[in-house]
Each structure stands twice: as C-alpha cells, then as structure tokens.
Amino acid sequence: MSTSETTGYVRLRVEMVLRITDADALTGTALESIAADFTPSGTSAGESAEERTHAEETVREDGAEALASLIDPFDLVGQVPGVELAQASWSSETIDYDPDAEDWVAGEDDDEAYYGIEDNETGDEEGGGGTER
C-alpha cells in the first residue's frame, strides 16, 4: 500500500492501570459473559464445552484474565462516527503498581511486555508478559 492509501489509518494507544476492587464481582460478570457466549444461540462453529470450561477456569484463576475477557475494543469505538475498527489487540496482566513511586514508568512503544518500576540500579526491575487478545 502506498502512503496515500494508508493515511486514513490511525493507531490509538491506550494504557490503563485498573484496580480490582471486587474480584468476586469481576469474576462473576466474566463467568456470566462466558455462559452467554456459549449458549446454543451464541455458540459459533468450533466452540465446545471444553473451550468453555477452559475459559471459565482461566477467569476464575486470574483477575487480569477476567477483565480481558470483558473488554471489547469495538465497544470503545463502535459509536464514534466516521471510524471503523480495522484491527485490535489488547493484553492484561497483574502488575506491581505504586502510584506514588517516583520511578514508575509505562512501557516503551517497542517494549510490549514491560510495565513496571524503572531500573533503579538495584536490580528491582518489574515486568511481565501479559496475555494478548
């Protein structure tokens, strides 16, 4: 594609740190969403009871996974006039976060897995690999 063919595309980067204040409510909502996705009317080709069981186990074990299962990038831009979602990916991970830390940094553009405490020469770098959606 030439530059003139791609000028209409925009990469929107959004980074958020969310605090889970009610893990049971989050997990329960994620489980309800999974149940709705796997009802006979919502089942798409290839989805099975095994996939549903795996999805349920995943959200029960990890709040970050429960949150990621509920996030839909289309919902963020679906009602914005004049735009169409061309591609989306997102990830979630549990992180160590101190909003008062002076050395807190968000990941760099080329460092998809790094979100944590900046190297403070003590070897205390925090980072993690999330689950990409």
PyMOL commands that place a pseudoatom at each C-alpha (Angstrom):
pseudoatom trace, name=CA, resn=MET, resi=1, chain=A, elem=C, hetatm=0, pos=[0.000, 0.000, 0.000]
pseudoatom trace, name=CA, resn=SER, resi=2, chain=A, elem=C, hetatm=0, pos=[1.218, 3.466, -0.772]
pseudoatom trace, name=CA, resn=THR, resi=3, chain=A, elem=C, hetatm=0, pos=[1.259, 6.206, 1.835]
pseudoatom trace, name=CA, resn=SER, resi=4, chain=A, elem=C, hetatm=0, pos=[-1.795, 7.811, 0.247]
pseudoatom trace, name=CA, resn=GLU, resi=5, chain=A, elem=C, hetatm=0, pos=[-3.729, 4.543, 0.672]
pseudoatom trace, name=CA, resn=THR, resi=6, chain=A, elem=C, hetatm=0, pos=[-2.824, 4.251, 4.360]
pseudoatom trace, name=CA, resn=THR, resi=7, chain=A, elem=C, hetatm=0, pos=[-3.193, 7.867, 5.506]
pseudoatom trace, name=CA, resn=GLY, resi=8, chain=A, elem=C, hetatm=0, pos=[-6.684, 7.156, 6.804]
pseudoatom trace, name=CA, resn=TYR, resi=9, chain=A, elem=C, hetatm=0, pos=[-5.389, 4.678, 9.386]
pseudoatom trace, name=CA, resn=VAL, resi=10, chain=A, elem=C, hetatm=0, pos=[-4.630, 5.783, 12.928]
pseudoatom trace, name=CA, resn=ARG, resi=11, chain=A, elem=C, hetatm=0, pos=[-3.055, 3.749, 15.723]
pseudoatom trace, name=CA, resn=LEU, resi=12, chain=A, elem=C, hetatm=0, pos=[-4.699, 4.686, 19.018]
pseudoatom trace, name=CA, resn=ARG, resi=13, chain=A, elem=C, hetatm=0, pos=[-2.669, 3.577, 22.017]
pseudoatom trace, name=CA, resn=VAL, resi=14, chain=A, elem=C, hetatm=0, pos=[-4.378, 3.488, 25.365]
pseudoatom trace, name=CA, resn=GLU, resi=15, chain=A, elem=C, hetatm=0, pos=[-2.708, 2.295, 28.540]
pseudoatom trace, name=CA, resn=MET, resi=16, chain=A, elem=C, hetatm=0, pos=[-4.671, 1.957, 31.732]
pseudoatom trace, name=CA, resn=VAL, resi=17, chain=A, elem=C, hetatm=0, pos=[-3.894, 0.656, 35.171]
pseudoatom trace, name=CA, resn=LEU, resi=18, chain=A, elem=C, hetatm=0, pos=[-7.046, -0.594, 36.824]
pseudoatom trace, name=CA, resn=ARG, resi=19, chain=A, elem=C, hetatm=0, pos=[-7.507, -1.577, 40.430]
pseudoatom trace, name=CA, resn=ILE, resi=20, chain=A, elem=C, hetatm=0, pos=[-9.725, -4.582, 41.041]
pseudoatom trace, name=CA, resn=THR, resi=21, chain=A, elem=C, hetatm=0, pos=[-11.883, -3.579, 43.982]
pseudoatom trace, name=CA, resn=ASP, resi=22, chain=A, elem=C, hetatm=0, pos=[-14.250, -6.563, 43.935]
pseudoatom trace, name=CA, resn=ALA, resi=23, chain=A, elem=C, hetatm=0, pos=[-12.677, -9.696, 42.477]
pseudoatom trace, name=CA, resn=ASP, resi=24, chain=A, elem=C, hetatm=0, pos=[-15.824, -11.760, 43.059]
pseudoatom trace, name=CA, resn=ALA, resi=25, chain=A, elem=C, hetatm=0, pos=[-17.992, -9.304, 41.109]
pseudoatom trace, name=CA, resn=LEU, resi=26, chain=A, elem=C, hetatm=0, pos=[-15.448, -9.169, 38.288]
pseudoatom trace, name=CA, resn=THR, resi=27, chain=A, elem=C, hetatm=0, pos=[-15.142, -12.950, 38.089]
pseudoatom trace, name=CA, resn=GLY, resi=28, chain=A, elem=C, hetatm=0, pos=[-18.908, -13.417, 38.312]
pseudoatom trace, name=CA, resn=THR, resi=29, chain=A, elem=C, hetatm=0, pos=[-19.523, -10.993, 35.461]
pseudoatom trace, name=CA, resn=ALA, resi=30, chain=A, elem=C, hetatm=0, pos=[-16.844, -12.686, 33.348]
pseudoatom trace, name=CA, resn=LEU, resi=31, chain=A, elem=C, hetatm=0, pos=[-18.414, -16.093, 34.009]
pseudoatom trace, name=CA, resn=GLU, resi=32, chain=A, elem=C, hetatm=0, pos=[-21.858, -14.747, 33.045]
pseudoatom trace, name=CA, resn=SER, resi=33, chain=A, elem=C, hetatm=0, pos=[-20.395, -13.386, 29.826]
pseudoatom trace, name=CA, resn=ILE, resi=34, chain=A, elem=C, hetatm=0, pos=[-18.777, -16.735, 29.032]
pseudoatom trace, name=CA, resn=ALA, resi=35, chain=A, elem=C, hetatm=0, pos=[-22.070, -18.528, 29.719]
pseudoatom trace, name=CA, resn=ALA, resi=36, chain=A, elem=C, hetatm=0, pos=[-23.880, -16.164, 27.351]
pseudoatom trace, name=CA, resn=ASP, resi=37, chain=A, elem=C, hetatm=0, pos=[-21.220, -16.679, 24.664]
pseudoatom trace, name=CA, resn=PHE, resi=38, chain=A, elem=C, hetatm=0, pos=[-21.610, -20.452, 24.864]
pseudoatom trace, name=CA, resn=THR, resi=39, chain=A, elem=C, hetatm=0, pos=[-25.406, -20.685, 24.795]
pseudoatom trace, name=CA, resn=PRO, resi=40, chain=A, elem=C, hetatm=0, pos=[-26.841, -22.554, 21.814]
pseudoatom trace, name=CA, resn=SER, resi=41, chain=A, elem=C, hetatm=0, pos=[-27.815, -19.277, 20.132]
pseudoatom trace, name=CA, resn=GLY, resi=42, chain=A, elem=C, hetatm=0, pos=[-24.394, -17.716, 20.842]
pseudoatom trace, name=CA, resn=THR, resi=43, chain=A, elem=C, hetatm=0, pos=[-22.234, -20.691, 20.005]
pseudoatom trace, name=CA, resn=SER, resi=44, chain=A, elem=C, hetatm=0, pos=[-20.149, -20.258, 16.901]
pseudoatom trace, name=CA, resn=ALA, resi=45, chain=A, elem=C, hetatm=0, pos=[-18.608, -23.067, 14.900]
pseudoatom trace, name=CA, resn=GLY, resi=46, chain=A, elem=C, hetatm=0, pos=[-15.806, -24.823, 16.713]
pseudoatom trace, name=CA, resn=GLU, resi=47, chain=A, elem=C, hetatm=0, pos=[-16.722, -23.716, 20.243]
pseudoatom trace, name=CA, resn=SER, resi=48, chain=A, elem=C, hetatm=0, pos=[-17.090, -26.621, 22.589]
pseudoatom trace, name=CA, resn=ALA, resi=49, chain=A, elem=C, hetatm=0, pos=[-17.778, -27.473, 26.200]
pseudoatom trace, name=CA, resn=GLU, resi=50, chain=A, elem=C, hetatm=0, pos=[-14.030, -27.978, 26.599]
pseudoatom trace, name=CA, resn=GLU, resi=51, chain=A, elem=C, hetatm=0, pos=[-13.333, -24.424, 25.414]
pseudoatom trace, name=CA, resn=ARG, resi=52, chain=A, elem=C, hetatm=0, pos=[-16.000, -23.067, 27.762]
pseudoatom trace, name=CA, resn=THR, resi=53, chain=A, elem=C, hetatm=0, pos=[-14.512, -24.992, 30.703]
pseudoatom trace, name=CA, resn=HIS, resi=54, chain=A, elem=C, hetatm=0, pos=[-11.051, -23.674, 29.885]
pseudoatom trace, name=CA, resn=ALA, resi=55, chain=A, elem=C, hetatm=0, pos=[-12.334, -20.085, 29.642]
pseudoatom trace, name=CA, resn=GLU, resi=56, chain=A, elem=C, hetatm=0, pos=[-14.147, -20.412, 32.973]
pseudoatom trace, name=CA, resn=GLU, resi=57, chain=A, elem=C, hetatm=0, pos=[-11.071, -21.840, 34.718]
pseudoatom trace, name=CA, resn=THR, resi=58, chain=A, elem=C, hetatm=0, pos=[-8.908, -19.061, 33.313]
pseudoatom trace, name=CA, resn=VAL, resi=59, chain=A, elem=C, hetatm=0, pos=[-11.103, -16.226, 34.579]
pseudoatom trace, name=CA, resn=ARG, resi=60, chain=A, elem=C, hetatm=0, pos=[-11.539, -17.895, 37.976]
pseudoatom trace, name=CA, resn=GLU, resi=61, chain=A, elem=C, hetatm=0, pos=[-7.760, -18.114, 38.436]
pseudoatom trace, name=CA, resn=ASP, resi=62, chain=A, elem=C, hetatm=0, pos=[-6.734, -14.651, 37.260]
pseudoatom trace, name=CA, resn=GLY, resi=63, chain=A, elem=C, hetatm=0, pos=[-8.475, -11.309, 37.661]
pseudoatom trace, name=CA, resn=ALA, resi=64, chain=A, elem=C, hetatm=0, pos=[-6.478, -9.882, 34.755]
pseudoatom trace, name=CA, resn=GLU, resi=65, chain=A, elem=C, hetatm=0, pos=[-7.879, -12.611, 32.505]
pseudoatom trace, name=CA, resn=ALA, resi=66, chain=A, elem=C, hetatm=0, pos=[-11.398, -11.960, 33.785]
pseudoatom trace, name=CA, resn=LEU, resi=67, chain=A, elem=C, hetatm=0, pos=[-11.010, -8.289, 32.935]
pseudoatom trace, name=CA, resn=ALA, resi=68, chain=A, elem=C, hetatm=0, pos=[-9.547, -9.012, 29.490]
pseudoatom trace, name=CA, resn=SER, resi=69, chain=A, elem=C, hetatm=0, pos=[-12.450, -11.331, 28.711]
pseudoatom trace, name=CA, resn=LEU, resi=70, chain=A, elem=C, hetatm=0, pos=[-14.880, -8.462, 29.308]
pseudoatom trace, name=CA, resn=ILE, resi=71, chain=A, elem=C, hetatm=0, pos=[-13.050, -5.789, 27.325]
pseudoatom trace, name=CA, resn=ASP, resi=72, chain=A, elem=C, hetatm=0, pos=[-14.077, -5.352, 23.699]
pseudoatom trace, name=CA, resn=PRO, resi=73, chain=A, elem=C, hetatm=0, pos=[-12.179, -2.721, 21.693]
pseudoatom trace, name=CA, resn=PHE, resi=74, chain=A, elem=C, hetatm=0, pos=[-15.142, -2.406, 19.325]
pseudoatom trace, name=CA, resn=ASP, resi=75, chain=A, elem=C, hetatm=0, pos=[-17.219, -1.122, 22.248]
pseudoatom trace, name=CA, resn=LEU, resi=76, chain=A, elem=C, hetatm=0, pos=[-14.707, 1.696, 22.692]
pseudoatom trace, name=CA, resn=VAL, resi=77, chain=A, elem=C, hetatm=0, pos=[-15.041, 2.983, 19.130]
pseudoatom trace, name=CA, resn=GLY, resi=78, chain=A, elem=C, hetatm=0, pos=[-18.225, 1.388, 17.821]
pseudoatom trace, name=CA, resn=GLN, resi=79, chain=A, elem=C, hetatm=0, pos=[-20.329, 4.517, 18.341]
pseudoatom trace, name=CA, resn=VAL, resi=80, chain=A, elem=C, hetatm=0, pos=[-17.701, 7.006, 17.147]
pseudoatom trace, name=CA, resn=PRO, resi=81, chain=A, elem=C, hetatm=0, pos=[-18.917, 8.499, 13.861]
pseudoatom trace, name=CA, resn=GLY, resi=82, chain=A, elem=C, hetatm=0, pos=[-16.634, 8.252, 10.870]
pseudoatom trace, name=CA, resn=VAL, resi=83, chain=A, elem=C, hetatm=0, pos=[-14.375, 5.452, 12.072]
pseudoatom trace, name=CA, resn=GLU, resi=84, chain=A, elem=C, hetatm=0, pos=[-14.259, 1.714, 11.543]
pseudoatom trace, name=CA, resn=LEU, resi=85, chain=A, elem=C, hetatm=0, pos=[-12.194, -0.647, 13.676]
pseudoatom trace, name=CA, resn=ALA, resi=86, chain=A, elem=C, hetatm=0, pos=[-9.695, -2.261, 11.298]
pseudoatom trace, name=CA, resn=GLN, resi=87, chain=A, elem=C, hetatm=0, pos=[-7.657, -4.310, 13.790]
pseudoatom trace, name=CA, resn=ALA, resi=88, chain=A, elem=C, hetatm=0, pos=[-7.360, -4.608, 17.548]
pseudoatom trace, name=CA, resn=SER, resi=89, chain=A, elem=C, hetatm=0, pos=[-5.292, -6.428, 20.109]
pseudoatom trace, name=CA, resn=TRP, resi=90, chain=A, elem=C, hetatm=0, pos=[-5.058, -5.956, 23.835]
pseudoatom trace, name=CA, resn=SER, resi=91, chain=A, elem=C, hetatm=0, pos=[-3.498, -7.581, 26.807]
pseudoatom trace, name=CA, resn=SER, resi=92, chain=A, elem=C, hetatm=0, pos=[-3.862, -7.683, 30.540]
pseudoatom trace, name=CA, resn=GLU, resi=93, chain=A, elem=C, hetatm=0, pos=[-1.530, -8.642, 33.308]
pseudoatom trace, name=CA, resn=THR, resi=94, chain=A, elem=C, hetatm=0, pos=[-1.307, -8.352, 37.037]
pseudoatom trace, name=CA, resn=ILE, resi=95, chain=A, elem=C, hetatm=0, pos=[1.419, -5.869, 37.934]
pseudoatom trace, name=CA, resn=ASP, resi=96, chain=A, elem=C, hetatm=0, pos=[3.132, -4.375, 40.944]
pseudoatom trace, name=CA, resn=TYR, resi=97, chain=A, elem=C, hetatm=0, pos=[1.982, -0.772, 40.991]
pseudoatom trace, name=CA, resn=ASP, resi=98, chain=A, elem=C, hetatm=0, pos=[2.756, 2.098, 43.297]
pseudoatom trace, name=CA, resn=PRO, resi=99, chain=A, elem=C, hetatm=0, pos=[1.229, 5.349, 42.052]
pseudoatom trace, name=CA, resn=ASP, resi=100, chain=A, elem=C, hetatm=0, pos=[3.458, 7.278, 44.453]
pseudoatom trace, name=CA, resn=ALA, resi=101, chain=A, elem=C, hetatm=0, pos=[6.716, 5.774, 43.212]
pseudoatom trace, name=CA, resn=GLU, resi=102, chain=A, elem=C, hetatm=0, pos=[8.888, 8.394, 41.559]
pseudoatom trace, name=CA, resn=ASP, resi=103, chain=A, elem=C, hetatm=0, pos=[10.423, 5.854, 39.211]
pseudoatom trace, name=CA, resn=TRP, resi=104, chain=A, elem=C, hetatm=0, pos=[7.128, 4.408, 37.893]
pseudoatom trace, name=CA, resn=VAL, resi=105, chain=A, elem=C, hetatm=0, pos=[7.092, 4.281, 34.094]
pseudoatom trace, name=CA, resn=ALA, resi=106, chain=A, elem=C, hetatm=0, pos=[4.815, 2.811, 31.488]
pseudoatom trace, name=CA, resn=GLY, resi=107, chain=A, elem=C, hetatm=0, pos=[6.271, 0.514, 28.851]
pseudoatom trace, name=CA, resn=GLU, resi=108, chain=A, elem=C, hetatm=0, pos=[8.069, 1.928, 25.861]
pseudoatom trace, name=CA, resn=ASP, resi=109, chain=A, elem=C, hetatm=0, pos=[6.496, 1.622, 22.413]
pseudoatom trace, name=CA, resn=ASP, resi=110, chain=A, elem=C, hetatm=0, pos=[8.957, -1.088, 21.411]
pseudoatom trace, name=CA, resn=ASP, resi=111, chain=A, elem=C, hetatm=0, pos=[8.751, -2.951, 24.734]
pseudoatom trace, name=CA, resn=GLU, resi=112, chain=A, elem=C, hetatm=0, pos=[5.332, -4.602, 24.787]
pseudoatom trace, name=CA, resn=ALA, resi=113, chain=A, elem=C, hetatm=0, pos=[5.918, -6.672, 27.911]
pseudoatom trace, name=CA, resn=TYR, resi=114, chain=A, elem=C, hetatm=0, pos=[7.467, -4.048, 30.205]
pseudoatom trace, name=CA, resn=TYR, resi=115, chain=A, elem=C, hetatm=0, pos=[5.272, -2.176, 32.640]
pseudoatom trace, name=CA, resn=GLY, resi=116, chain=A, elem=C, hetatm=0, pos=[6.791, -1.619, 35.989]
pseudoatom trace, name=CA, resn=ILE, resi=117, chain=A, elem=C, hetatm=0, pos=[9.428, 0.059, 38.023]
pseudoatom trace, name=CA, resn=GLU, resi=118, chain=A, elem=C, hetatm=0, pos=[12.207, 1.676, 36.030]
pseudoatom trace, name=CA, resn=ASP, resi=119, chain=A, elem=C, hetatm=0, pos=[15.683, 0.272, 36.566]
pseudoatom trace, name=CA, resn=ASN, resi=120, chain=A, elem=C, hetatm=0, pos=[16.917, 1.972, 39.703]
pseudoatom trace, name=CA, resn=GLU, resi=121, chain=A, elem=C, hetatm=0, pos=[20.310, 0.245, 39.679]
pseudoatom trace, name=CA, resn=THR, resi=122, chain=A, elem=C, hetatm=0, pos=[19.194, -2.147, 42.408]
pseudoatom trace, name=CA, resn=GLY, resi=123, chain=A, elem=C, hetatm=0, pos=[18.062, -4.903, 40.083]
pseudoatom trace, name=CA, resn=ASP, resi=124, chain=A, elem=C, hetatm=0, pos=[14.450, -4.371, 41.137]
pseudoatom trace, name=CA, resn=GLU, resi=125, chain=A, elem=C, hetatm=0, pos=[13.013, -4.075, 37.634]
pseudoatom trace, name=CA, resn=GLU, resi=126, chain=A, elem=C, hetatm=0, pos=[9.469, -5.312, 37.448]
pseudoatom trace, name=CA, resn=GLY, resi=127, chain=A, elem=C, hetatm=0, pos=[7.955, -6.557, 34.246]
pseudoatom trace, name=CA, resn=GLY, resi=128, chain=A, elem=C, hetatm=0, pos=[5.739, -9.240, 32.920]
pseudoatom trace, name=CA, resn=GLY, resi=129, chain=A, elem=C, hetatm=0, pos=[4.334, -10.939, 29.929]
pseudoatom trace, name=CA, resn=GLY, resi=130, chain=A, elem=C, hetatm=0, pos=[0.640, -10.449, 29.603]
pseudoatom trace, name=CA, resn=THR, resi=131, chain=A, elem=C, hetatm=0, pos=[-1.966, -12.343, 27.732]
pseudoatom trace, name=CA, resn=GLU, resi=132, chain=A, elem=C, hetatm=0, pos=[-2.648, -10.749, 24.405]
pseudoatom trace, name=CA, resn=ARG, resi=133, chain=A, elem=C, hetatm=0, pos=[-6.125, -10.751, 22.967]
for i in range(1, 133): cmd.bond("trace and resi %d" % i, "trace and resi %d" % (i + 1))
show_as sticks, trace
zoom trace
